[in-house]
Amino acid sequence: MYLRVPALQALLVQAGAVLPCAALAVALESFGHGLTLLQAALLQGCLAAAISWKVGLARWWLPIQLLFPIALLAGLALHLPPWLAAAAFLILLGWYWSTYRTQVPYYPSNAAVWRAVLAELPQGRALRMIDIGSGLGGFTLHMAAARPESEVVGIELAPVPWLVSRLRAALSGSRARFMRGDYEQLNFADYDLVFAYLSPAAMPALWSKAQREMRAGSLLASYEFEIPAVGGVKTILTTEGAPPLYIRAI
């Protein structure tokens, strides 16, 4: 079970890349062409990224795997104090939190997407909307301002983005609400619109939950990542060259 966790897979890939890199370094040394530490770090990063791609880790893991040995080497060369590494770890933990489990990193949407979703909403009545994985709260704050008669909620698992979105709402006087938690614990039947900007890995489970829980006439919207429904999905290109927005009426 634990071997299915992407973060553990990434760690095992890095560990597995050490042995062939070390073997190559020893072989080259015997011929009088040893590797510098920087060359060794670059080699290990490239090999770890290649293995990560081959085993099917999400694409955003590839630059992490590539740069990790180089960053580690840079930290050692700069003699950075241990507390700095601990502080960086805590900040990243607060920002990304359970990305290792959910495979949903921080993806911010933009105003063009928000306006496109707004144009698809029914008029003349109050709605209940939720942004699952609301990040810094941009979508939720925009919808709350554009549809003041409606209830607009964002839910975010990572504590730092959740806290930032709460502060943004308080400072702007917005009626938007932000909850900290896992959207899997929600009942989608409570909402007329569910908006998601997650990752490809999360979409099958999201669509399954939407089918089970969402009421007839409600809308599921996903930016960039396609809703795996058979038919009935409306595709909107919000700006030229941008990823599509997918809308599925339930």
N, C-alpha and C positions, 0 to 999 in steps of 0.2 A: 504493500500500500504506500509506504513512505517513498519508495523509488519512483512513484508517479508524480511526486512533488517537483515542479520544474526547478526550483532553487537547489534542491539536493542533486538533481540531475546535472545542473550546471557545475556544481562543486565537484562532482565525480568526474565530469569531463575535464575540468582543469587539472585535477589530480592525475587523470589518465594521460594527459598530454605531457606530463613531466618526464615520464620514462623514455618515450621515443626521442624527445628533445635532448635529454641527458645522454642517451646512447649516441646520437648524432654528434653531440659536442665532444664526447670521448673519442669517437672515430676520427673526427677532423683533427683533434689534438695529436693523435698518433701520426698524422701526416704533416704536422707542423702548421696547421691552419685552424687554430682554436677560435671559438666564438667569444666575442665580447659579451658582457652582461646585457647590454642593450639588444644586441643581435639575438641572444638567447630568449629574452623577454618577448621580442617581436615574433620569433619563431613559435614560441609556446602560444602566444595570443592568436596567431593565424591558425595554428593547428586546432586549438580549442574552439575557435569560431567555426572552422570547417566541420569538426565533429558535431558541434551543436546543430548546425544546419542539417547534417546528415541524419541525426537522430530525431529531428522534427521539433526542436525547441522553437518557440515563437521568435519572429524575426528581430524583435527588440533585444533579445538576449545576445545576438551576434556581436554588436559593438561592445557590449559589456564584457563578453568573453575575450574579445580582441584586446581591449584596453586594460583589463584587470592586471595582468603581469607587469605591464609598463607602469601603471599607477603605483603598484606595490614597490617596484624598483625606484621610482621617483621619490616615494615617501621615505625609503631607506636612505637614498642619496642626500635628501634634504635634512635628514636627522630631525624629522618632525616629532614633537613631544607626544607621548601616548594619549594625553587627554584630548588632543586635537582629533585623533582618530576616533576616540570614543564619542566626542561631540558630533562629528560627522555621521557616525553610525546612528546615533539617537535621532538626529534630524531626518536622515533618510528613512529610518524606521517609522517616524511619525508621519512622513509624507506618503510612503508607499505601503506601509503596514502589512496587509495580508496578500500583497501581489504575488508572493511566492505560492500561495494556495489558489487564489482566484484566477491567476493569469490575466488580470485586468490592470494594466499600468495606467498612469495618469494621461488621459487624452482630453485636451480642451477643445470644445466646439467653438463656433463663432457666430457673430450676429446675423450673417446671411442664413445660416441654418436655423436660428431661432425664428427669424421672420418667415421662413418657408414653412416651418411647423405651425406657426401662428395662423398662416393663411389656410391651413387645412382644418382648423378647428370650427365646429359649429358655432353659429352666432345666436344671440338672443337668450342665452341662458347661462347660469353659473356652472362652471365645470370644476372637477377635481383633477389636478395634474400632479404627476410626480416624475422627477428626474432621478433615475437610479444610477448611483455613482456620480453624484453631483459636483465633485471636485471643488473648485473655488466659487461655485454658485452662479456663474454667469447666466446660464439658461433659466434657472429658477427665478432669479431677480428680474430678468427681462420679461418673463411671462407674467409675473406678479404685477409689474408696472403696466403691461399692455392689456391685461384682463383683470382689473381691480375687483370685479365682482366675483372672481373665481378663487378657489383655494389652491395654492401652488406650494408644493413641498419638494425638498431635495433630501436624498438620503445618501450618506457617505460613510464608508467604513474607516478610512484613514483619519486619525485625529487632527493632524495639522490642517489639511484642506477644509475639514468640517469646521474647525475653529475660525479659520479665515472667513468662510462663508457666513458664519454667524455674526462675526464682527462687521462684515460688509452690510448685512441686512440691518443691523442695529444702527450703524452710522448713517445709512441712507434713509432710515425710517420705513423700510420696505415691510410689506405684510407677508413676504415669503417666510416660510418656516424651513428649518434645517434639522434633520434628525441624524444622529450617529448610529449606524447599525448596518446590518446585512439585508439587502433587498429580498433575499430568499425567504426571509421571515415575514414579509408583507403579504397581504392578500390583495392581489391585483384587481379583484372585484370592486374594491373601494374607489377606483380611479377611472376617469373618462379618457385620460391620456397617460401612457407610460412612455417616457423618452429615455433612450439608452445610447451611450457612446462607450462601448465596452471593449471587446476584442473578439476575434473569430472563435476562440476557444469557449467563450461564454454563450454564444448565440444559440446552439441547440437546446441547452437547458432553459434559456430565457424563453424561447418559442414554446417549449413544452409547458412551462409554467403559465404563459399567456393563454394557451389553448385551454388549460384546465380552469383558469380563474377569471379571465377577463369577460365582462358582460358584452352582450350583443350591442353593437353600435359604438363601442369604445375603440380607441386607436392605439396601436403600438408603432412607435417611431424609432428607427435606429439609424444613426449617422455612420457612414462608411462601411459598416459590417452588415452584410446581407441577412435578412430574416429568412431562415430556411423553411419557408412555407411553399406549398405547391400551389402556385397561382395566387392572384389577388393582391400582389405587392406592387404598390405604386413607387416608381423611381423618379426622384427629382434631382436635377443638377442645379445646385444653389448658385454656384459661380463657375466660370470656365476653368477647367483643369482641376477643380476640387473633387473630393470623393462624393459619391451620391448619397442622398438621403432616401431611406426606404420607409414607406408608410404602409401599414397593413391594417385595414378595417376588420374588426372581429365580427 
